[in-house]
């Protein structure tokens, strides 16, 4: 008998208790640090968080009993910590972003539950490969529609529907993973064929370059027309990673890297907003007091915050993270670095590392090619986003406009992230389930039946 995974739902519940301690404890620490007392609504706040997480756990226990036991507690801890940090910023600015974020978290958990209840087998999604790709393209084009799209902070990536604004690219990235996985499963054999060999690397054939060229053009279109450097990098990097995993050909990485460098060089020379991002990254202190939209004030203040936080941080209430514009969204890692220090930043990065590792583990043990590629793509979304965001905040790479999944303020990103976790749990449940045992065969009856068939044939 082969190895059989245990359900481990009890371990998940224990880890969820620890995750709730992080979220509720962080909320209480903010009240003590800023106002000198535990927030009076701590019972209601903690009870609501506990109800959301226990409800999600019960649904997983009922409809996905073999799912990975670590994914849900990790994202619960990240989301709870994010709410605490946003609440700390609200107390300084008099805003109410934390309350809105809690509402979006509730919506996200509801969709998480709905995804698990409705989608009982992830392989059904393979039927909608091209439909998902078409819908993703439509969603990416929606912000360009006059009267519907909004320009916020120079990027045209939002749409407005009545009193609500929404970022369709967050849904598009999930649909693109489904489309990429379905397409690559169907065409991986052709895409894996080797072309010309250059320096011990087999480059792909010229006739197979169509998909990567198409994705490269779409990414450039997002960069040019929507001025969204982060999404452009995310979508192209996502397709390139999934293409490499599907074909196991390093030649695709080389071709993709050359295309990326060529596109980045061209964008730097032709488009002013890209040139500003690169120049303020290379020379941040020279552009500190530059004109609006062309200065590095946000980046430099974030670096000052990291330096001020040091190893263990100033503590909630003793820092000044509100000096950083958009600290609750783009630069929430700077706020964490200032008040929780390098220790807090490393802890957050370790949580993201565990999240990506468990997603990749799900891809490794998945029994079908579509599930493997889909889990890989969903893991790549988290990995690329955290690399791009933290790399930008710490000045490793130029700044982009992506959010930090589960931590940053933003309803679109938070809801999409919860749906991604639900999809990962569904794939892992399918992968970890015991293989159904075959019914024992009666050898005497089988031999008699074979003899009878031979006699009839004669």
Steps between C-alpha positions, in 0.01 A plus 500: 500500500638844406538805723166649610472860622320561826226759519676716764197718564579507872845641423336764279269604784792527744696715254192715444487575872861620481416708191207661682733580789720690253208700358315574824823547697625747240173695523530515880869603477406788270246628752749475787781661303303789350223571753636335815209255536358189342246598231147487647373305198763225534239236586281580201800527268658178623168320491440602139845386393454172687159444340642555151795265549308228683230514233762461228659213692168318538431525127848368419447216747171405331569541127881481473607275790838406350600856407831647614470588872748791495368730225194635685682581829782679314269731307291557815813619683603728214152648466469554874838672521413718202177612670693591816757709310230678297313571825816655646527730196131587529546617860772740385314631194141485625405270210288183496690277261518212750121481530467494121773236476318281751189528283700394194651215700147382579412510130821313420426223752144468365636454148761261639221287645292531183791388283553186710128419505439552127828373354526136609762407238757748368535305174163636389671837447708349217185507287500880514859557384425736213194653668714594801767648272242710313341625822843592637577711192159671525560581867844642422346725234214629718702782665565644153126545433411872515272582790571167671874505567658707775850646525636468855860597580578517128390142422184419306421164659170569677136505390214677672157339534265727693652580842749213473838484333659173397831380358412244229864393460475315833235269355680485166812349656300204635331448164837520325638222720207279398546591133879448507468165680241368256692621195836365614356158587366473145813627321788417732638228269533738206639782716757263654655413163855631468617733229851631447762424766703800623760468776366170637142634510227381264305805391134459399400477138406823325154370411424448873573859605144622433358462855792670675505783243125550550541515881795738459288734286214488751740586783642792301145617428424505872820697561436752222127561519428436868839613634503200735855372526417248773221316317702498178789327676268264689311371195808444285696341784204277585471366146875452469524298824205280408644447150832390648335262748283348224783443252807470730693690233739769637508645150164660569646683801781638282262610225263656755782681680628647172149611405450657843830688485424621148150615599628670816770687308252612238250611765769698683596688184148565371277555805551769759324328790730199469807723480390684817462171690847385399671835565346540846607142577860558394533848657235524774658778706544724195125483428383528862356851456404470134160604357187298576505164323872527427655486846631217716350632825301181563795271436746698712259535793442126486875440519524741795220303668688172459813660645309653792340164582833321528508138612197477730300811402370798692179326604144586401441869562863601546590529130378747242401286197242754386785705350498247215221570247265205446655312792180294535527363146817525289740551792351293780828308525674828588248554781566147628876554474483821702283378788578126504858522371703265288372215718140573403587533131684166504203335675264629230732384223523157662120477502494581130776247446291231672197601290693464173669178616169334587353607167798353313475183710140474383621527141759225556253246638214582261408199289393690186692735274239774512503504881881508508519801270211680664647462850839613365342809345310590817820460703683718248244779549581524871874458446526762224282752684695483825832516314394801294346685796775438755767548233352839413462617860857399588637649175610167356298569183298802377170568674183347357133527585427151631347431841636268769254209506288481821698783666432811293177695495301424186177310449566365151835349593375354830193333350700354210764368740240314707362339183853393401544328838167320451618371161827380654311317775275334242801380298681376813190316620481315169872424510513377860190277486568125518491327163184284481587133542411268212256221572671160542482282191376140523778319309300177450202688360726705273669185367164334434376809318813509282456132408139562405602794277758284319243226436251753357772647275576154360 
